[in-house]
């Protein structure tokens, strides 16, 4: 795999989006569903192509590309929109007992990264790495094994927020893998 900022449509990338400070935010279904809904919006409206994904407690792993435009710009927009929605969801979630702690940490990381906002959700950068055609299947299998290696499940198809899960809701692009 090679890193790139000059991707072209049709290239497949491995991308890791990490929550600032590796905070375990995606332990609540409501926050995971925001990610799933936004992935689907970006697939339908922004030409994001998602081949595989795994949403872990503090990271989103994608095997993705774009049908049009630059993957880095698309991911930048995805992070901006989801960050705003997740801040709002944390702040308004009456059942969130970690609200004060989470907001304090997001504020800390905003100050640490000298960001212009009062809170910072995602770590800077996304460094999409192009997947070489000859390693596509290997990279795909490694991505899907992340929840298994983390010992969250015994089989990737049992992990709810993973493209291997039979009833997952992200509108995957399957054409290049078959």
C-alpha positions as CSV (number, residue, x, y, z in Angstrom):
1,X,0.0,0.0,0.0
2,X,1.1,3.5,-0.6
3,X,0.0,6.8,0.9
4,X,-1.6,9.4,-1.4
5,X,-3.2,12.8,-1.4
6,X,-3.7,12.7,-5.2
7,X,-6.1,9.8,-5.5
8,X,-8.2,9.4,-8.6
9,X,-11.7,7.9,-8.9
10,X,-11.7,4.1,-9.0
11,X,-8.7,3.6,-6.7
12,X,-9.4,1.7,-3.5
13,X,-7.9,2.9,-0.2
14,X,-7.6,1.7,3.3
15,X,-8.5,4.6,5.7
16,X,-8.5,4.8,9.5
17,X,-10.4,7.6,11.1
18,X,-9.6,7.9,14.8
19,X,-11.4,9.8,17.5
20,X,-9.2,12.4,19.2
21,X,-7.4,10.8,22.1
22,X,-8.8,7.4,21.1
23,X,-11.8,8.0,23.2
24,X,-14.3,5.1,23.1
25,X,-17.3,7.0,21.8
26,X,-18.8,4.2,19.6
27,X,-19.9,2.1,22.6
28,X,-23.4,3.5,22.2
29,X,-25.7,2.4,19.4
30,X,-27.0,6.0,18.9
31,X,-23.5,7.2,18.0
32,X,-22.7,4.2,15.8
33,X,-25.9,4.8,13.9
34,X,-24.9,8.4,13.2
35,X,-21.8,7.0,11.4
36,X,-23.8,4.4,9.5
37,X,-26.4,7.0,8.4
38,X,-23.6,9.4,7.3
39,X,-21.8,6.7,5.4
40,X,-25.0,6.0,3.5
41,X,-25.5,9.7,2.8
42,X,-22.0,10.1,1.5
43,X,-22.5,6.9,-0.6
44,X,-25.7,8.2,-2.1
45,X,-25.0,11.9,-2.4
46,X,-21.2,12.4,-2.5
47,X,-20.1,9.3,-4.6
48,X,-18.3,7.6,-1.7
49,X,-17.7,3.9,-2.5
50,X,-17.4,1.7,0.6
51,X,-16.2,-1.8,-0.1
52,X,-15.7,-2.9,3.6
53,X,-15.9,-1.1,6.9
54,X,-15.4,-1.8,10.6
55,X,-16.5,0.6,13.3
56,X,-14.6,0.0,16.5
57,X,-15.1,1.8,19.8
58,X,-12.7,4.7,18.9
59,X,-12.0,4.2,15.1
60,X,-13.6,3.8,11.8
61,X,-11.8,1.6,9.3
62,X,-12.8,1.8,5.7
63,X,-11.8,0.1,2.4
64,X,-13.2,2.9,0.2
65,X,-12.8,4.9,-2.9
66,X,-14.7,7.6,-4.7
67,X,-16.7,7.6,-7.9
68,X,-15.9,11.2,-8.4
69,X,-13.5,13.7,-6.8
70,X,-10.7,13.3,-4.2
71,X,-11.0,10.8,-1.3
72,X,-9.1,13.1,1.1
73,X,-11.6,15.9,0.6
74,X,-14.5,13.6,0.9
75,X,-13.2,12.2,4.2
76,X,-12.5,15.8,5.4
77,X,-16.2,16.6,4.8
78,X,-17.3,13.3,6.4
79,X,-15.3,14.1,9.5
80,X,-16.6,17.7,9.8
81,X,-20.2,16.7,9.4
82,X,-20.1,13.6,11.7
83,X,-18.1,15.5,14.3
84,X,-20.8,18.2,14.6
85,X,-23.6,15.6,14.7
86,X,-21.8,13.5,17.3
87,X,-21.1,16.5,19.5
88,X,-24.8,17.4,19.3
89,X,-25.8,13.8,20.1
90,X,-23.5,13.5,23.1
91,X,-24.8,16.9,24.5
92,X,-28.5,16.1,24.0
93,X,-28.4,12.4,25.0
94,X,-30.3,12.3,28.3
95,X,-29.0,8.7,28.9
96,X,-25.3,9.6,28.3
97,X,-23.7,9.4,31.8
98,X,-20.3,10.3,30.3
99,X,-21.4,13.6,28.8
100,X,-19.4,15.9,31.0
101,X,-16.3,13.7,30.8
102,X,-16.6,13.4,27.0
103,X,-17.0,17.1,26.5
104,X,-14.1,17.9,28.7
105,X,-11.9,15.5,26.7
106,X,-13.0,16.9,23.4
107,X,-12.2,20.4,24.7
108,X,-8.8,19.2,25.9
109,X,-7.9,17.8,22.5
110,X,-9.2,21.0,20.8
111,X,-6.7,23.0,22.9
112,X,-3.9,20.5,22.4
113,X,-4.2,20.6,18.6
114,X,-4.7,24.4,18.7
115,X,-8.0,24.1,16.8
116,X,-10.3,27.0,16.2
117,X,-13.2,25.3,17.8
118,X,-14.0,24.6,21.5
119,X,-14.2,20.9,20.9
120,X,-12.3,18.5,18.6
121,X,-13.8,15.1,17.7
122,X,-11.6,13.4,15.1
123,X,-7.9,13.2,15.0
124,X,-6.3,15.3,12.2
125,X,-5.5,13.5,8.9
126,X,-6.9,10.4,7.4
127,X,-3.9,9.3,5.2
128,X,-5.7,7.1,2.7
129,X,-3.4,4.4,1.4
130,X,-3.9,3.0,-2.0
131,X,-4.5,-0.8,-2.0
132,X,-2.5,-2.5,-4.7
133,X,-4.6,-4.8,-6.8
134,X,-2.5,-7.9,-6.0
135,X,-3.1,-7.4,-2.2
136,X,-6.8,-6.4,-2.3
137,X,-8.2,-9.7,-0.9
138,X,-5.5,-9.9,1.8
139,X,-6.2,-6.3,2.9
140,X,-10.0,-7.0,2.8
141,X,-9.6,-10.0,5.1
142,X,-7.3,-8.1,7.5
143,X,-9.8,-5.3,7.8
144,X,-12.6,-7.7,8.6
145,X,-10.6,-9.5,11.2
146,X,-10.1,-6.3,13.3
147,X,-13.0,-7.0,15.8
148,X,-11.8,-10.7,16.0
149,X,-8.2,-9.7,16.8
150,X,-9.6,-7.2,19.5
151,X,-11.5,-10.2,21.0
152,X,-14.8,-8.5,20.7
153,X,-16.3,-11.4,18.7
154,X,-15.2,-14.9,17.7
155,X,-16.2,-14.3,14.1
156,X,-16.4,-11.1,12.1
157,X,-19.9,-11.9,10.9
158,X,-21.1,-11.5,14.5
159,X,-19.9,-7.9,14.9
160,X,-22.8,-5.6,14.4
161,X,-20.9,-2.6,12.9
162,X,-18.8,-4.5,10.3
163,X,-19.4,-5.1,6.7
164,X,-19.1,-8.9,7.4
165,X,-22.3,-8.8,9.5
166,X,-25.1,-10.3,7.4
167,X,-27.6,-7.5,8.3
168,X,-25.4,-4.5,8.3
169,X,-27.0,-1.3,6.9
170,X,-24.2,0.4,5.0
171,X,-24.8,0.4,1.2
172,X,-21.6,-1.4,0.2
173,X,-20.0,-1.3,-3.3
174,X,-19.3,-5.0,-4.1
175,X,-18.4,-4.7,-7.8
176,X,-14.6,-4.7,-7.6
177,X,-14.3,-7.5,-5.1
178,X,-16.2,-10.2,-6.9
